[in-house]
Amino acid sequence: MLIVHRWIKSISQKRCLSTKLENDVAMAEYYFENGLRKVKPYYYDFHAYVKPRMIGKTILDTYVTEYRGRSELYYRYAIEKELITVNHKKVECDTVLQHNDLVIHRVHRHEPPVTDQDVKVVYEDEGLVVINKPGSIQVHPGGRYRHNTAVHILMKERGYDRLFPINRLDRSTSGLTLIAKNSQRAAYIKKELRERTIEKEYICRVMGKFPSQQIVCDAPIKQLAYEVPYNYVHPDGKDCITVFDRISFNGRTSIVRCRPVTGRTHQIRVHLRYLGYPIANDPIYGFLTPWSDLLPSSGSVGNTEAVIQSMIHTTPDDYMKDPFDESDLPRCQECNVPIIQTDPTSNELALWLHAVKYTASGWSYESPLPEWASSSFKDDDLIIPASHY
């Protein structure tokens, strides 16, 4: 416990600061290093109302099971020191959560770095801004990311007041992202998306020689568990349709055009894995992940908990380390978490999946192709050898 008591005074002194000021975009401090955009650490209050599945559980059990990135020892400490409160009041570890309770968790945030590539605007009018989002940059605040997101970067660097994301690309996916400047424009285009009147076109680089004929995949997909962002093909899943056309093959990988008819989470990636041609640098749906053998190409997962644990322990959240971690890494002077010293590479940050074109009645937007989509791109040292697939 001594190692933790060294930093509790620092946290206590800062608790009186205005959360509104701390969380404001204007307070974000970016800096650039090793080809990455980074954010100076800052204090932040996570607010969450109790979800139905949490009602009747203790506050400690809820954090241990819902937020597995930190240890039970840390959560006991945070509750004791009022870093975790319920309805703005101190609670005990055995406090039972009730309907509509407000839980607040105060943390010293260390956001992960993202690429330093510009968030380029490809079209703009009085109600809409269309950007070419670089891979690794999340569209809107959520999870580990707040200031290192497209919305906050645009607000900070271009002075936008409020922005309303419309199509929310995965963080690692690059390409066209539609962001409205008002809620009315956002609602109108979202309605078009729901009614499937917008044609979407993506491009990707996959392992192996994709079939030359057009492939229409209509396999339904289902989320494995709420703890992990993994979907898979299952007969009880949601309806899902993707149209695939091979563009080229270089003897190792194929460039494939993808046209998702529906808009499910990770739809293109899940369907490509199901077909046997995962995206060549996909760290989640590739065939050589530690959990791949635990997952069939379709159907029921035998041991869901084994898959969850494999994902959590194999791909730890390095930027949400536990203050009670016993590693020998240097420590943050504010919160005692280990400081990660190795920066990720561009190949680790960005997926070879890019939103190229969105078209509807009366409008069409298109983005430039990424470097990895060119015929001259050298992929030898950046992907898993094809012989492994």
N, C-alpha and C positions, 0 to 999 in steps of 0.2 A: 504493500500500500504506500510506502514512502515515496516511490517514484511518481505516483500520481499526485500526492499532496504537494509536490513541487509546483504543479501548474494550476491548482484549484484557485489560488488567490488571483491569478491573472484573469481567469474566466469570471469570477465573482465581480471583479471591478468593472467588467464590461457589460454586465447584465442590465445596467441602468440605461444603456444607450438606446436611442430610438430605433426600433425595428424598422420603421418606415424609412428612415434615412439609410440604414445599413443595406436594406434590400433594394434601394433605388438604383436604376440603371446608371445614373450619373456617378454613383460611387464606385462603379466597376473600374478596376485598374488592370489594363492589359499590358503585357510585355511580350516580346518576340525573341525566341531563342532556338537554335538548332532546327530551323524550318517549322517551328511550332508557335501557335498562339497560346499564351498562358495567362492565367488570372491570379493576381495576388490573393492569398487566403483571406477570408473575411468571416465575420460572425453572421449566423442566419438562424431564424426560427422556423422550423417545419411545423405547419399547422395541419391537423387532420381530424375530421370527425369520425367517430367510431363506426366502422362498417358492421353490417348485420352479423357477419361471421365472428366478430370480436365480442359481441354482447355476451356478458356472463363469464368472460375470461378475465384473469387478473392482468394488470398492466404489465407485469414482468413476463408472464407467459405470452402475451400478445407480441411484445418486442422480440422475444427469443425465437418465436416461430414465424413471425411475419417479416422480420428484418434480420436475416441471418448473417449479415456482413460483419457484425460485431458480437462479442462474447456475452454470455450471461453475467459474467463478472463486471463488464463495463456497464450493462444496463442496470444492475443493482446499484452501482456507484452513481450513475446519472440520476436515478430516482431519488437516492439518498440526498444528493446535493442539489436537487431541484432543477437539474438540467432537463428533466422530463417532468411535466406537470399536467394535471387534468383540470380543465375549467379554471386555469390560472392559479391553482392551489397545489400545495405540496401534498403528495400522496405516499403511501407505503407500497412495497412490492406486491402485497396481497390485495391491494385495492381492486375491486371488481368493476369492470367497465359497464356503463349503462348506455341506453339509447341516447343519441345526440350529445354525448360527451365530446368535448374539444380537447384533444391531446396536443401538447406543444413540446417539441424536442429542440433544444438550443445546441447548435454545433458550431465548431470552427471549420468552415468548409474549405477543402482543398480540391478544387475542380480539376479533372483530368485535362491535359493539353489537347488541342485539336490542330489541324493543319493551319499554316499561316497564309494559305491561299485566300485571295480576296473573295468576298461574297459579291459577285458581279450582278448588276441589274441588266436584264436583257430587254425588258419592256416596262413602261410605267405610264399611268394616266392618273386622273384625279381620285380614282377609287381603288386602284390595283397596282401592285408592284410584283413583277415576275423576276425571280432570281435564278442564277445557275449555282446551286448549292454545292460546295465542295464536299466530298465524302469525309466523314468523321465529325462534321458539325451537325448537331441536333437542331431540328427546326425551332422548337419552342422549349421553354424551361420545363424541366422534369427530371426526377431521379438525381443523378450525380451532377447534372448540368443546369446552370442558370444563366450566367453571363456568357459562357462559351457556347452560345446558341445563335442561330441565324437572326432570330427576332431581336435579341438584345444587342448583337453586333450592329445590326442595321439602325436600331434606335440610338445607339451610342455614337456611331460614326457618321450617320446621315441625318440625324435629328428628327426622325419620325416620332410622333407623339404616341399613337397606339397602332398596333398591328394585329391582324386576325389571320392566322395561318389557315389555309384551306386544304391543300393536299399535304399530308405530313409524311414525307419520305422517312425511311429508316435513317438513323444517324449515320451509318456507314455507307449508305447509298448516295450517289451524287446526282445532280441534274436539276431539271425544271421544278421549281417550287412556287406555287401561287400564294400570295399573301395579300389580303385585302386591307385597305386603310379604314374601312368602316364595317360595321356588323351587317349592314344591308347587302353590300356587295358580297361579303363572305357567305351569307345565307343563300343568295341567288346561285352562286357557283357550286356550293355544296349540294344544293337541290339538283343541279345538273349531274353531279357525280352520282348521287343516289339513284337518279333515274337512268343512269348509264347512257346519257346522251353525249358524254365526252369520250373521245377515243384517246387512249393512252398508249404510248409506244416507248419501250425501254430497250436497251442493248446490254448484253453481258458477255463475258468470256467464261466458257465452261470447260471442264475436263473432258477429254476424249473427242471422238468424231461424232458430232450430233447428226442424226438422220437428215438426209437431203430433202425428204418430203416434209410438208407442213405437218406439225403435230398439234392436235387440240387436246389438252388435258383438262378433264372435268372432275378430277378426284376431289371429294370433299375434304376439308382440313379442320383439325381440332387442336385446341391448346392443350399442352401436356398438363400443366399445373400453373396456378397463378404466381407461384414463387419464381418461375423461370420463363424467359421469353422464347419458348420453343413450341412450334406447331408441327403437326405431322398429319399424314393422310389417314383418315379413319372413316368408316361408313356412317358413324353418328355425327360427323363434322358438318360444318356449314358448306353450302353450295359454293363451288369455286370453279372458274373457267379461265384458262390461259392459252393463248395461241402462240406457237413457237415456229420460227423460220430460221434455218441456218443461213448465215451470210458467207462465212468462209471457214476454212480449216487449215491449220499450219503444220499438221503432223503431230501436234501435241494437244492443242486446245482449239475450240471452235468459238467464233463470234456468232451470237444468236440474237435475233430480234424477238422481243417478247411483247405481246399485246394482252394485258390482263383485262378481261371483261368485267370481272368482279373486283372488289378491293379489299381482300382479306389481309390480315397481318402476315408478312413474310410469304405471301402467296407465290411469287415467282420462285423464290429460293426453295420452298417446300416442294413445289411441283418439279423443279429440276432435279432435286435429290430423288424424288419418287421415280422419275424417268431414268435415273442412273447417270445423270450428267450434272453434278453439282457445280456451282460457280467455283472457279479454280482457286480462289484464295478465300473461300468462305470458312471462317473459323468455328461456325456453329453447325452448319448443315453438311460439311464435308464428310467423306467416308472414313477419314483417319482420326476423328476426334475420339477421345477416351470413352465417350458414351455411345459411339456409333453402333457397336456390337449389341448394345442393350436395346436398340430401337429397330424394329422391323421396318421394311419399306412402307408397309401399311398395316392396319389392324391394331389390336390392343397391345399396349406396352405391358410386359410381364411384371416388372418391378419399377414402378414410377418413382418411388423414393430413392432407389439406387441411382437412377438417372439424375434426379435433382441433386443428390449429394455429389455425384461425379462432376456436374456442371459447376456447382458452387466451389468445390475444392480445386478443380483444375483451372478455372478461370476466375481467380479471386479478384475482388475489386480493390486494386492497389491504392486507389485514392480514397478509400473509406477504411483504412487500417484502424485496428483497435489500439487505444492507448495502453492496454495491458499486454499487447504483443511483446514477446520476449526476444525479438530479433535484435541484432547489434547495429541496426541502421541508425543514422543520425535522427534526432527527434525535433519536432516542431516545438519552439520555446513557448508557444501559446497553449497548445492542447496535448502535447506529448506524443502525438501519433508519429510512427516512423515515416521518414521522408524518402520517397522513391527517387533514386538517383539516375535510373536508366530511362531515357526517353524512347517512346515507341517509334518505329519506322513508318514511312508513308504506306508501305504495303500492309502493315498491321492495322493501320487506322481506317483505310478506305477499301470498300468492297468493289469488285469489278462488276458493278451493276449501276446503270446510269439511265435516268429519265430523260429521253431525247425530245419527245414531242407530245403536246396536248392539243387536241382539236375539237371544236364544237361548232354549232351553227353560228356563223358570224365572226369567229375568231380562231386563231391558231398561233401557238408559240413554240419555238424550237430552240434548243441549246446546242452549242458546239460539242463535238465528240471528245471524250477524254483521250489522253495519250495511249492508254492500254488498249483502245479500240482500233488503233491503226494497224495496218498489215505489217509494218516494219518493227512493231513493238517486240522486244526480246523478253520472253517470259521464262527462260531456262532456269534462272536462279531464284525466281520469285514464287514458284508454285511447287506442289508436291509432284514428283515424277509420275507420268501417266501410267507407268507399269504397276503402280500401287492401286490403281482403280480397276 
